Amino acid sequence: MGTSEPKYQRIKDELRAEVARDEYEAGAPFITQNQLRERFGVSSTTAVRALNDLVTEGLLVRRRGRGTFVADHGDRTAEPVATHRSGVIACIISGQGPYQSQVLRGIESGCSERGLRLFFSDSAVHMTDTGHADHGASLARQDQALRQAVEDRVEGIILYPVESAPDAGLLDEIRRLRIPMVLVDRYFPDHAIDSVTADNYDVGYRLTEHLLADGHERIATLWGETRCTSVHDRMTGHKQALRAHDRPLLPQLTALRSYTALPEDERKQLLTELLGSTEPPTALLCAHGFAVATAAADLASLGIAVPDEIVLAGMDDAGPYDLLPLTSFAARLPAREIGGRAVEQLVTRIAERAAGEDPYRSAEQIVLPVRIRTSESVPVRLRTVAARRP
């Protein structure tokens, strides 16, 4: 973050000095949010935050339905009342790779611009080379990080969830305490929580359309996680594109199963069965960069070259490095924008809570557009060298 003092802090210091000089009569109405905005030329978020901190410090008091007033001298506390840790955001992200790194950069940038401090936790446990983590251990670490955020009374939470929802009681506690939370990359269908995601339905639909237009009649899907909304939305888009182009839905090609979680011999057996069928797929639609890399290596060991004998398509950038050159088509997700929009939404909810409102009363799902890249747009094209078939 920058070294300059945040605007809200400078406003607080000036207002605190005015109260100390008795420029405002004890018990009298204090300057309003709108007046504060006009006087200092700041946003509603900054104005509300400055006022909220002064309330926390005991210099001001809020009276329900009446507004904000200057506290009586005898009621002012010597130390701030620790209702929450002002300006501290907990960020809990599952996994590593270019995609998650860009999401985090967007979050860091958004927090820096607003003078927020960021506490980061990675919830993934025992991450494999194929991008698959121990689900039970990762879910437990995520819930522990959320509980720590609650105990620390952070001002807000940004969560990139492990597949499947956290403990329902924990989510209820966070909501009861009105700690604003924004989900990134995925959402919880059974919980009204703000989320910022890519258009995952469009990912599945448009990649399938590109593959069909390129002459691929049979497309097999290879997944990583299977219990999250991003995957379900992509599968829905894929199937809908097949229906829209009068292509059959073949269970062996559209099965929702985890490929990257399998041991190497089982992955190769799965590919062998798919490619040895009477109507084998000519394209593999892979969940992410880890799946692309894993499939390319497994195919090469089976003596099958990419893209000469089969093509790969990638549904997002999550992986050990940029694997777009290995794919004929790949979705580029707005990762950094997702992180930035999550901070923007969280700050809005923090301001609502400071104004006495429920930050969960009107949860939104913000969906950002994706871009599809083709092999022609990549300056370097990679091919795998197939191992000699036995």
Backbone hydrogen bonds in HBPLUS format (Angstrom, degrees):
<---DONOR---> <-ACCEPTOR-->    atom                        ^
c    i                          cat <-CA-CA->   ^        H-A-AA   ^      H-
h    n   atom  resd res      DA  || num        DHA   H-A  angle D-A-AA Bond
n    s   type  num  typ     dist DA aas  dist angle  dist       angle   num
A0009-GLN N   A0006-PRO O   3.09 MM   3  5.36 125.9  2.40 101.6 115.1     1
A0010-ARG N   A0006-PRO O   3.21 MM   4  6.62 155.4  2.28 152.0 158.4     2
A0011-ILE N   A0007-LYS O   2.96 MM   4  6.26 158.6  2.01 156.7 163.0     3
A0012-LYS N   A0008-TYR O   2.93 MM   4  6.12 159.0  1.98 143.2 149.0     4
A0013-ASP N   A0009-GLN O   2.96 MM   4  6.20 162.5  1.99 149.7 154.0     5
A0014-GLU N   A0010-ARG O   3.10 MM   4  6.33 158.2  2.15 145.2 150.5     6
A0015-LEU N   A0011-ILE O   2.93 MM   4  6.17 167.5  1.95 157.5 161.0     7
A0016-ARG N   A0012-LYS O   2.75 MM   4  5.84 160.5  1.78 155.2 161.4     8
A0017-ALA N   A0013-ASP O   3.06 MM   4  6.19 154.0  2.13 141.2 147.6     9
A0018-GLU N   A0014-GLU O   3.08 MM   4  6.36 149.7  2.17 143.0 151.2    10
A0019-VAL N   A0015-LEU O   2.95 MM   4  6.27 156.0  2.01 152.0 157.9    11
A0020-ALA N   A0016-ARG O   2.95 MM   4  6.19 157.0  2.00 146.0 152.7    12
A0021-ARG N   A0017-ALA O   3.02 MM   4  6.25 137.1  2.21 139.3 150.2    13
A0023-GLU N   A0018-GLU O   3.01 MM   5  5.45 167.0  2.03 164.4 160.2    14
A0022-ASP N   A0019-VAL O   2.97 MM   3  5.03 158.1  2.02 109.6 113.7    15
A0028-ALA N   A0025-GLU O   2.96 MM   3  5.40 158.3  2.01 136.9 138.5    16
A0027-GLY N   A0070-VAL O   2.77 MM  43  5.03 152.3  1.85 130.0 139.1    17
A0070-VAL N   A0028-ALA O   2.94 MM  42  5.67 161.6  1.97 160.3 163.7    18
A0030-PHE N   A0068-THR O   2.86 MM  38  5.72 172.5  1.86 145.1 143.5    19
A0036-LEU N   A0032-THR O   2.87 MM   4  6.07 151.7  1.95 146.7 155.2    20
A0037-ARG N   A0033-GLN O   2.92 MM   4  6.23 154.9  1.99 150.6 157.1    21
A0038-GLU N   A0034-ASN O   3.03 MM   4  6.30 164.4  2.05 150.8 154.0    22
A0039-ARG N   A0035-GLN O   2.89 MM   4  6.01 160.5  1.93 148.4 154.3    23
A0040-PHE N   A0036-LEU O   3.06 MM   4  6.10 167.4  2.08 152.1 154.7    24
A0041-GLY N   A0037-ARG O   2.71 MM   4  5.24 127.1  1.99 139.3 151.3    25
A0042-VAL N   A0037-ARG O   3.33 MM   5  5.00 139.7  2.50 121.3 131.1    26
A0047-ALA N   A0043-SER O   3.04 MM   4  6.30 164.0  2.07 151.5 156.2    27
A0048-VAL N   A0044-SER O   2.82 MM   4  5.96 169.2  1.83 156.9 159.5    28
A0049-ARG N   A0045-THR O   2.98 MM   4  6.09 156.0  2.04 144.3 151.4    29
A0050-ALA N   A0046-THR O   3.04 MM   4  6.24 161.9  2.08 150.0 154.0    30
A0051-LEU N   A0047-ALA O   3.09 MM   4  6.34 165.4  2.11 151.9 155.7    31
A0052-ASN N   A0048-VAL O   2.80 MM   4  5.92 160.5  1.84 150.2 156.5    32
A0053-ASP N   A0049-ARG O   2.94 MM   4  6.12 158.4  1.99 150.9 155.6    33
A0054-LEU N   A0050-ALA O   3.19 MM   4  6.43 152.1  2.27 143.1 150.2    34
A0055-VAL N   A0051-LEU O   2.99 MM   4  6.32 144.2  2.12 146.9 157.2    35
A0056-THR N   A0052-ASN O   2.92 MM   4  6.23 159.0  1.97 147.9 153.8    36
A0057-GLU N   A0053-ASP O   2.89 MM   4  6.16 145.3  2.01 142.2 151.7    37
A0059-LEU N   A0054-LEU O   3.06 MM   5  5.56 135.9  2.27 167.1 167.1    38
A0060-LEU N   A0054-LEU O   3.36 MM   6  5.84 149.5  2.46 122.2 120.2    39
A0058-GLY N   A0055-VAL O   2.95 MM   3  5.11 151.4  2.03 104.1 113.4    40
A0081-VAL N   A0056-THR O   2.85 MM  25  5.38 166.9  1.86 149.8 148.6    41
A0071-ALA N   A0059-LEU O   3.01 MM  12  5.48 171.3  2.02 134.4 134.8    42
A0061-VAL N   A0069-PHE O   2.83 MM   8  5.31 156.4  1.88 150.1 156.6    43
A0069-PHE N   A0061-VAL O   2.78 MM   8  5.31 168.5  1.79 161.9 165.8    44
A0063-ARG N   A0067-GLY O   2.90 MM   4  5.55 170.7  1.91 169.2 171.8    45
A0066-ARG N   A0063-ARG O   2.83 MM   3  5.39 161.4  1.87 142.6 144.6    46
A0067-GLY N   A0063-ARG O   3.10 MM   4  5.55 152.6  2.17 155.8 154.7    47
A0075-ASP N   A0072-ASP O   2.92 MM   3  5.27 142.9  2.06 108.9 120.3    48
A0076-ARG N   A0073-HIS O   3.36 MM   3  5.49 158.0  2.42 102.9 109.1    49
A0083-THR N   A0081-VAL O   2.93 MM   2  5.90 126.9  2.22 113.2  97.4    50
A0085-ARG N   A0153-ARG O   2.55 MM  68  5.70 158.5  1.60 147.0 152.4    51
A0088-VAL N   A0085-ARG O   3.19 MM   3  5.75 157.1  2.25 143.1 139.2    52
A0117-ARG N   A0087-GLY O   2.64 MM  30  5.83 170.0  1.64 171.9 175.5    53
A0155-GLU N   A0088-VAL O   2.84 MM  67  5.53 148.7  1.94 154.3 164.8    54
A0089-ILE N   A0117-ARG O   2.76 MM  28  6.04 164.6  1.78 166.6 171.3    55
A0119-PHE N   A0089-ILE O   2.84 MM  30  6.14 166.1  1.86 166.7 169.4    56
A0090-ALA N   A0156-GLY O   3.02 MM  66  6.41 166.4  2.04 158.1 157.3    57
A0158-ILE N   A0090-ALA O   2.84 MM  68  6.26 160.9  1.87 163.8 170.1    58
A0091-CYS N   A0119-PHE O   2.76 MM  28  5.94 168.0  1.77 166.1 164.4    59
A0121-SER N   A0091-CYS O   2.84 MM  30  6.27 145.5  1.96 160.5 166.0    60
A0092-ILE N   A0158-ILE O   2.92 MM  66  6.35 163.1  1.95 165.6 170.2    61
A0160-TYR N   A0092-ILE O   2.79 MM  68  6.11 171.6  1.79 165.7 168.2    62
A0093-ILE N   A0121-SER O   2.91 MM  28  6.33 160.1  1.95 169.6 171.0    63
A0123-SER N   A0093-ILE O   2.90 MM  30  6.05 154.1  1.97 137.0 145.6    64
A0101-SER N   A0097-GLY O   2.93 MM   4  6.04 158.4  1.98 157.4 164.6    65
A0102-GLN N   A0098-PRO O   2.97 MM   4  6.13 152.2  2.05 145.2 151.3    66
A0103-VAL N   A0099-TYR O   3.03 MM   4  6.35 157.2  2.08 151.6 158.2    67
A0104-LEU N   A0100-GLN O   2.92 MM   4  6.15 162.5  1.95 150.0 154.5    68
A0105-ARG N   A0101-SER O   2.90 MM   4  6.15 147.9  2.00 141.0 150.3    69
A0106-GLY N   A0102-GLN O   3.02 MM   4  6.27 154.9  2.08 146.7 152.5    70
A0107-ILE N   A0103-VAL O   3.04 MM   4  6.40 150.1  2.13 145.6 154.2    71
A0108-GLU N   A0104-LEU O   2.78 MM   4  6.04 165.0  1.80 155.7 159.6    72
A0109-SER N   A0105-ARG O   2.89 MM   4  6.01 163.8  1.91 149.5 153.8    73
A0110-GLY N   A0106-GLY O   3.04 MM   4  6.15 160.8  2.08 142.0 147.3    74
A0111-CYS N   A0107-ILE O   2.93 MM   4  6.15 157.2  1.98 152.2 158.4    75
A0112-SER N   A0108-GLU O   2.88 MM   4  6.03 158.8  1.92 149.7 156.0    76
A0113-GLU N   A0109-SER O   3.04 MM   4  6.25 160.6  2.08 151.6 155.6    77
A0114-ARG N   A0111-CYS O   3.12 MM   3  5.24 132.3  2.36  98.0 110.9    78
A0116-LEU N   A0111-CYS O   2.84 MM   5  4.73 165.4  1.86 146.0 143.6    79
A0115-GLY N   A0112-SER O   3.25 MM   3  5.16 167.4  2.27 104.1 107.8    80
A0134-ASP N   A0125-VAL O   2.91 MM   9  5.67 164.4  1.93 166.9 169.0    81
A0128-THR N   A0132-HIS O   2.97 MM   4  5.32 149.5  2.07 129.6 139.0    82
A0131-GLY N   A0128-THR O   3.02 MM   3  5.30 161.9  2.06 112.2 114.6    83
A0138-SER N   A0134-ASP O   2.87 MM   4  5.90 155.1  1.93 152.3 160.4    84
A0139-LEU N   A0135-HIS O   2.84 MM   4  5.96 160.9  1.87 156.1 160.8    85
A0140-ALA N   A0136-GLY O   3.06 MM   4  6.24 154.9  2.13 142.6 149.5    86
A0141-ARG N   A0137-ALA O   2.97 MM   4  6.20 154.3  2.03 143.9 150.7    87
A0142-GLN N   A0138-SER O   2.88 MM   4  6.10 155.6  1.94 147.4 154.4    88
A0143-ASP N   A0139-LEU O   2.94 MM   4  6.19 163.4  1.97 149.8 153.7    89
A0144-GLN N   A0140-ALA O   2.94 MM   4  6.13 150.4  2.03 143.2 151.8    90
A0145-ALA N   A0141-ARG O   2.93 MM   4  6.17 154.5  1.99 147.0 153.4    91
A0146-LEU N   A0142-GLN O   2.94 MM   4  6.25 152.1  2.02 149.0 157.1    92
A0147-ARG N   A0143-ASP O   2.90 MM   4  6.13 157.3  1.96 145.9 152.1    93
A0148-GLN N   A0144-GLN O   2.93 MM   4  6.16 152.7  2.01 145.5 153.2    94
A0149-ALA N   A0145-ALA O   2.99 MM   4  6.23 149.7  2.08 140.6 148.7    95
A0150-VAL N   A0146-LEU O   2.99 MM   4  6.33 150.5  2.08 146.8 154.5    96
A0151-GLU N   A0147-ARG O   2.90 MM   4  6.19 163.2  1.92 151.8 156.0    97
A0152-ASP N   A0148-GLN O   2.87 MM   4  6.04 150.5  1.96 146.7 154.8    98
A0154-VAL N   A0149-ALA O   3.27 MM   5  5.73 170.4  2.28 158.2 161.0    99
A0153-ARG N   A0150-VAL O   3.03 MM   3  5.05 151.7  2.11 101.4 110.4   100
A0157-ILE N   A0180-PRO O   2.89 MM  23  6.29 147.4  2.00 147.7 158.4   101
A0182-VAL N   A0157-ILE O   2.92 MM  25  6.42 150.3  2.01 154.4 163.9   102
A0159-LEU N   A0182-VAL O   2.97 MM  23  6.32 159.6  2.01 150.0 156.5   103
A0184-VAL N   A0159-LEU O   2.96 MM  25  6.15 150.5  2.05 139.5 141.5   104
A0164-SER N   A0227-ARG O   2.93 MM  63  5.53 121.6  2.28 159.8 157.5   105
A0170-LEU N   A0167-ASP O   3.04 MM   3  5.29 124.8  2.36 102.2 116.1   106
A0171-LEU N   A0167-ASP O   3.14 MM   4  6.57 156.7  2.20 153.6 159.9   107
A0172-ASP N   A0168-ALA O   2.93 MM   4  6.18 155.1  2.00 147.9 155.4   108
A0173-GLU N   A0169-GLY O   2.97 MM   4  6.19 147.5  2.08 139.9 148.2   109
A0174-ILE N   A0170-LEU O   3.02 MM   4  6.34 159.3  2.06 151.0 155.8   110
A0175-ARG N   A0171-LEU O   2.99 MM   4  6.24 157.7  2.04 147.4 153.6   111
A0176-ARG N   A0172-ASP O   2.80 MM   4  6.00 153.9  1.87 145.8 153.7   112
A0177-LEU N   A0173-GLU O   2.99 MM   4  6.19 154.2  2.06 149.1 154.7   113
A0179-ILE N   A0174-ILE O   3.13 MM   5  5.60 165.0  2.15 164.3 163.2   114
A0178-ARG N   A0175-ARG O   2.92 MM   3  4.79 148.2  2.02  98.5 108.6   115
A0183-LEU N   A0194-ASP O   2.85 MM  11  6.17 168.7  1.87 141.5 143.4   116
A0196-VAL N   A0183-LEU O   2.80 MM  13  6.25 145.8  1.91 149.7 159.8   117
A0185-ASP N   A0196-VAL O   2.98 MM  11  6.28 144.4  2.11 155.1 153.3   118
A0191-HIS N   A0188-PHE O   3.09 MM   3  5.46 170.2  2.10 122.3 123.6   119
A0193-ILE N   A0191-HIS O   3.04 MM   2  5.81 119.1  2.43 110.9  94.5   120
A0195-SER N   A0364-GLU O   2.95 MM 169  6.47 148.7  2.05 157.0 164.2   121
A0366-ILE N   A0195-SER O   2.80 MM 171  6.04 170.4  1.81 159.5 156.1   122
A0197-THR N   A0366-ILE O   2.87 MM 169  6.30 163.0  1.90 168.4 174.1   123
A0368-LEU N   A0197-THR O   2.83 MM 171  6.21 162.6  1.86 154.3 159.9   124
A0200-ASN N   A0198-ALA O   2.89 MM   2  5.54 121.8  2.23 112.0  95.1   125
A0199-ASP N   A0368-LEU O   2.87 MM 169  5.69 124.6  2.18 174.3 161.1   126
A0203-VAL N   A0199-ASP O   3.09 MM   4  6.50 142.4  2.24 141.7 153.0   127
A0204-GLY N   A0200-ASN O   3.20 MM   4  6.53 165.0  2.23 154.0 153.3   128
A0205-TYR N   A0201-TYR O   2.98 MM   4  6.20 161.4  2.02 151.3 157.3   129
A0206-ARG N   A0202-ASP O   2.83 MM   4  5.72 168.6  1.84 149.8 153.2   130
A0207-LEU N   A0203-VAL O   3.14 MM   4  6.03 163.0  2.17 146.9 152.2   131
A0208-THR N   A0204-GLY O   3.30 MM   4  6.17 153.5  2.37 132.2 139.5   132
A0209-GLU N   A0205-TYR O   2.98 MM   4  6.27 155.7  2.04 148.2 155.4   133
A0210-HIS N   A0206-ARG O   2.94 MM   4  6.20 158.6  1.99 149.6 154.7   134
A0211-LEU N   A0207-LEU O   3.02 MM   4  6.26 159.3  2.06 148.3 153.5   135
A0212-LEU N   A0208-THR O   2.90 MM   4  6.11 161.0  1.93 153.2 158.6   136
A0213-ALA N   A0209-GLU O   2.89 MM   4  6.06 161.6  1.92 150.8 156.0   137
A0214-ASP N   A0210-HIS O   3.01 MM   4  6.17 132.3  2.25 136.6 149.3   138
A0214-ASP N   A0211-LEU O   3.14 MM   3  4.99 128.7  2.42  90.6 104.5   139
A0216-HIS N   A0211-LEU O   3.01 MM   5  5.50 160.8  2.04 152.9 148.3   140
A0215-GLY N   A0212-LEU O   2.97 MM   3  5.21 159.2  2.01 110.1 114.2   141
A0282-THR N   A0218-ARG O   3.07 MM  64  6.02 155.5  2.14 151.5 151.7   142
A0220-ALA N   A0283-ALA O   3.04 MM  63  6.44 163.3  2.07 161.6 158.8   143
A0285-LEU N   A0220-ALA O   2.75 MM  65  6.04 164.0  1.77 162.5 167.5   144
A0221-THR N   A0253-LEU O   2.98 MM  32  6.10 155.6  2.04 161.4 161.9   145
A0222-LEU N   A0285-LEU O   2.94 MM  63  6.14 160.8  1.98 146.3 147.2   146
A0287-ALA N   A0222-LEU O   2.82 MM  65  6.03 139.8  1.99 164.1 176.4   147
A0259-TYR N   A0223-TRP O   2.75 MM  36  5.42 160.0  1.79 138.3 143.8   148
A0260-THR N   A0223-TRP O   3.37 MM  37  6.84 158.4  2.42 151.6 157.9   149
A0232-HIS N   A0228-CYS O   3.22 MM   4  6.55 166.5  2.24 151.5 155.4   150
A0233-ASP N   A0229-THR O   2.82 MM   4  5.87 162.2  1.86 153.0 157.3   151
A0234-ARG N   A0230-SER O   3.12 MM   4  6.22 152.4  2.20 137.0 144.4   152
A0235-MET N   A0231-VAL O   2.90 MM   4  6.15 160.1  1.94 154.5 160.0   153
A0236-THR N   A0232-HIS O   2.95 MM   4  6.13 155.1  2.01 143.9 150.9   154
A0237-GLY N   A0233-ASP O   2.99 MM   4  6.25 158.1  2.04 145.6 151.0   155
A0238-HIS N   A0234-ARG O   2.89 MM   4  6.14 159.7  1.93 151.0 156.6   156
A0239-LYS N   A0235-MET O   2.95 MM   4  6.17 169.2  1.96 154.8 156.9   157
A0240-GLN N   A0236-THR O   2.93 MM   4  6.06 158.1  1.97 148.5 155.3   158
A0241-ALA N   A0237-GLY O   3.00 MM   4  6.17 153.0  2.07 147.1 153.6   159
A0242-LEU N   A0238-HIS O   3.12 MM   4  6.45 155.0  2.18 147.3 153.9   160
A0243-ARG N   A0239-LYS O   2.95 MM   4  6.27 160.9  1.99 152.0 156.9   161
A0244-ALA N   A0240-GLN O   2.84 MM   4  6.04 159.5  1.89 148.5 154.4   162
A0245-HIS N   A0241-ALA O   3.12 MM   4  6.30 134.4  2.34 140.2 150.5   163
A0245-HIS N   A0242-LEU O   3.23 MM   3  5.30 135.7  2.44  96.6 108.3   164
A0247-ARG N   A0242-LEU O   2.78 MM   5  4.90 170.2  1.79 151.0 149.2   165
A0246-ASP N   A0243-ARG O   3.00 MM   3  4.96 159.5  2.04 112.7 112.1   166
A0253-LEU N   A0250-LEU O   2.87 MM   3  5.45 148.1  1.97 119.5 129.3   167
A0254-THR N   A0250-LEU O   3.00 MM   4  6.17 149.0  2.10 153.8 163.0   168
A0262-LEU N   A0259-TYR O   3.20 MM   3  5.64 159.1  2.24 112.2 118.4   169
A0266-GLU N   A0263-PRO O   3.05 MM   3  5.40 121.2  2.40 106.4 121.0   170
A0267-ARG N   A0263-PRO O   2.95 MM   4  6.24 153.0  2.02 157.4 166.3   171
A0268-LYS N   A0264-GLU O   3.01 MM   4  6.24 165.3  2.03 155.0 158.2   172
A0269-GLN N   A0265-ASP O   3.00 MM   4  6.14 147.8  2.10 135.9 145.2   173
A0270-LEU N   A0266-GLU O   2.97 MM   4  6.14 154.4  2.04 142.8 148.8   174
A0271-LEU N   A0267-ARG O   3.01 MM   4  6.37 161.7  2.05 152.7 156.8   175
A0272-THR N   A0268-LYS O   2.84 MM   4  5.99 157.7  1.89 147.4 154.2   176
A0273-GLU N   A0269-GLN O   2.96 MM   4  6.17 155.6  2.02 147.7 153.3   177
A0274-LEU N   A0270-LEU O   3.01 MM   4  6.27 159.7  2.05 149.3 155.1   178
A0275-LEU N   A0271-LEU O   2.87 MM   4  6.00 172.4  1.88 157.0 159.0   179
A0276-GLY N   A0272-THR O   2.88 MM   4  5.73 127.1  2.16 135.2 148.2   180
A0277-SER N   A0274-LEU O   3.47 MM   3  5.63 166.4  2.49 103.8 107.2   181
A0311-VAL N   A0282-THR O   3.22 MM  29  6.60 167.0  2.24 144.2 144.8   182
A0284-LEU N   A0311-VAL O   2.95 MM  27  6.41 153.7  2.02 154.2 162.1   183
A0313-ALA N   A0284-LEU O   2.97 MM  29  6.26 147.9  2.07 164.7 161.2   184
A0286-CYS N   A0313-ALA O   2.76 MM  27  5.86 165.7  1.78 161.4 160.5   185
A0315-MET N   A0286-CYS O   2.95 MM  29  6.14 144.0  2.08 156.9 167.8   186
A0292-VAL N   A0288-HIS O   2.97 MM   4  6.32 153.5  2.04 150.7 159.2   187
A0289-GLY N   A0318-ALA O   2.58 MM  29  5.16 117.6  1.96 137.5 154.2   188
A0293-ALA N   A0289-GLY O   2.92 MM   4  6.12 170.7  1.93 156.4 157.3   189
A0290-PHE N   A0318-ALA O   3.19 MM  28  6.69 132.5  2.42 140.9 139.5   190
A0294-THR N   A0290-PHE O   2.93 MM   4  6.06 161.9  1.97 149.1 154.6   191
A0295-ALA N   A0291-ALA O   2.85 MM   4  5.89 163.7  1.88 147.0 151.9   192
A0296-ALA N   A0292-VAL O   2.93 MM   4  6.10 163.1  1.96 152.7 157.4   193
A0297-ALA N   A0293-ALA O   3.08 MM   4  6.28 160.3  2.12 146.1 151.0   194
A0298-ASP N   A0294-THR O   2.91 MM   4  6.10 164.9  1.93 152.9 157.6   195
A0299-LEU N   A0295-ALA O   2.82 MM   4  5.91 162.8  1.84 153.2 158.1   196
A0300-ALA N   A0296-ALA O   3.02 MM   4  6.14 157.8  2.07 142.6 148.8   197
A0301-SER N   A0297-ALA O   3.06 MM   4  6.32 155.5  2.13 147.4 153.4   198
A0302-LEU N   A0298-ASP O   3.11 MM   4  6.35 129.5  2.37 136.7 150.0   199
A0302-LEU N   A0299-LEU O   3.02 MM   3  5.00 132.2  2.25  95.0 108.9   200
A0304-ILE N   A0299-LEU O   2.84 MM   5  5.06 166.2  1.86 145.2 143.1   201
A0303-GLY N   A0300-ALA O   3.00 MM   3  5.04 158.1  2.05 103.1 109.5   202
A0387-ALA N   A0300-ALA O   2.73 MM  87  5.52 166.9  1.75 142.5 145.3   203
A0309-GLU N   A0305-ALA O   2.99 MM   4  5.45 159.5  2.03 135.1 140.7   204
A0384-THR N   A0306-VAL O   2.85 MM  78  5.25 159.7  1.89 151.7 158.6   205
A0328-SER N   A0312-LEU O   2.83 MM  16  6.00 160.2  1.87 171.4 172.0   206
A0314-GLY N   A0329-PHE O   3.01 MM  15  6.59 147.5  2.12 142.6 151.1   207
A0331-ALA N   A0314-GLY O   2.91 MM  17  6.28 155.4  1.97 154.4 161.1   208
A0326-LEU N   A0323-LEU O   2.97 MM   3  5.55 152.1  2.05 117.6 125.9   209
A0327-THR N   A0324-LEU O   2.99 MM   3  5.30 157.2  2.04 114.1 121.4   210
A0382-LEU N   A0325-PRO O   3.15 MM  57  5.42 170.3  2.16 121.6 124.1   211
A0375-SER N   A0328-SER O   2.92 MM  47  4.82 124.7  2.23 147.3 138.9   212
A0330-ALA N   A0373-ARG O   2.88 MM  43  5.26 152.7  1.96 151.2 156.8   213
A0373-ARG N   A0330-ALA O   2.73 MM  43  5.26 172.7  1.74 167.6 165.4   214
A0332-ARG N   A0371-ARG O   2.66 MM  39  5.15 167.9  1.68 166.5 169.3   215
A0371-ARG N   A0332-ARG O   3.19 MM  39  5.15 164.2  2.22 141.7 146.1   216
A0335-ALA N   A0333-LEU O   2.80 MM   2  5.45 137.7  1.98 106.4  93.4   217
A0338-ILE N   A0334-PRO O   2.87 MM   4  6.10 149.7  1.97 154.1 163.9   218
A0339-GLY N   A0335-ALA O   3.14 MM   4  6.55 157.8  2.19 152.7 156.9   219
A0340-GLY N   A0336-ARG O   3.00 MM   4  6.31 162.4  2.03 150.1 155.0   220
A0341-ARG N   A0337-GLU O   2.82 MM   4  5.95 165.8  1.84 155.3 158.7   221
A0342-ALA N   A0338-ILE O   3.00 MM   4  6.12 145.5  2.12 142.6 152.0   222
A0343-VAL N   A0339-GLY O   3.21 MM   4  6.55 154.3  2.28 147.6 152.8   223
A0344-GLU N   A0340-GLY O   3.06 MM   4  6.35 162.0  2.10 148.0 153.2   224
A0345-GLN N   A0341-ARG O   2.89 MM   4  6.09 158.2  1.94 147.9 153.0   225
A0346-LEU N   A0342-ALA O   2.91 MM   4  6.07 155.9  1.97 145.0 152.3   226
A0347-VAL N   A0343-VAL O   2.89 MM   4  6.09 161.7  1.92 157.2 160.9   227
A0348-THR N   A0344-GLU O   3.18 MM   4  6.40 152.5  2.26 140.6 147.7   228
A0349-ARG N   A0345-GLN O   3.07 MM   4  6.40 156.2  2.13 147.8 153.6   229
A0350-ILE N   A0346-LEU O   2.85 MM   4  6.15 150.8  1.94 150.2 159.2   230
A0351-ALA N   A0347-VAL O   3.00 MM   4  6.21 156.7  2.06 147.2 152.6   231
A0352-GLU N   A0348-THR O   3.04 MM   4  6.36 148.6  2.14 142.5 151.4   232
A0353-ARG N   A0349-ARG O   2.96 MM   4  6.23 159.7  2.00 149.5 154.3   233
A0354-ALA N   A0350-ILE O   2.95 MM   4  6.20 156.2  2.01 146.3 153.2   234
A0355-ALA N   A0351-ALA O   3.07 MM   4  6.30 133.6  2.29 137.3 149.0   235
A0355-ALA N   A0352-GLU O   3.09 MM   3  5.07 129.5  2.35  93.9 107.6   236
A0357-GLU N   A0352-GLU O   2.88 MM   5  5.22 156.9  1.93 153.4 146.2   237
A0356-GLY N   A0353-ARG O   2.87 MM   3  5.05 158.3  1.92 111.4 115.1   238
A0361-ARG N   A0358-ASP O   3.16 MM   3  5.45 170.4  2.17 118.6 119.8   239
A0377-SER N   A0374-THR O   2.98 MM   3  5.51 149.0  2.08 112.7 121.5   240
A0378-VAL N   A0375-SER O   3.28 MM   3  5.41 161.8  2.31 104.6 110.0   241
